[in-house]
């Protein structure tokens, strides 16, 4: 992933580290190494373009996130579904990015509910995934993917649309946390990120006794940082 792609994934909400640990904080940049800007290389040395879109719009450069549906009821397992269209036609050719054809994020407007899913692509271009959303509310549905274009290259996009799970709900007030913990591991940001040029966010993962944890891999890397601005 390029530096520009990483800086698109800026933070105020959550870090999925190893066993998915929530981390609330301020703006940050997820950057594991300095890589040259330009094109990245995908499977078969395919040229993959720089990331287009940031999840705040449903359409970019001819692509559209369309036909979005969320579960009809909170607290029970339902289904999220959608299509990626190009010039109005369903897209069925995708390129793996971090071992998956598409990464889907469901984020309630107050950031109190967050899901990172990997849906299944049907032959008609419909993506589906089972999901249980614990509470009703207004959600942003964000799809990150690399679509194979007609020239055999990859178009890298992040598109977002709106969805609602029916029912009464009261928006929560996000509170920054210096240390996030799920009872198994804790995550601490050891430096203060700054708004502006690319930088580094350093995270320390510890066990319940305060000892640093050695991480395995998931989706090809040791940890993932997913970030969403409250606005």
ABEGO torsion letter per residue (X at the ends): XBAAAAAABBBAABBBBGAGBBBBBBBBBBBABBBBBEBBBBBGGBBBBBBBEAGABABBGGBBBBGBBBBABBGBBBBBBBBBBBGGBBBABBBBBGGBABBBBBBBAAGABBBBBBBBBBAAGBBBBBBBBABBEBBBBBBBBBBBBAAGBBBBBBBBBBBBBBEBBBBBBBBBBABBBAGABBBBBABBBBBEBBBBBBBBBBBAAGBBBBBBBBGGBABBBBBBBAX
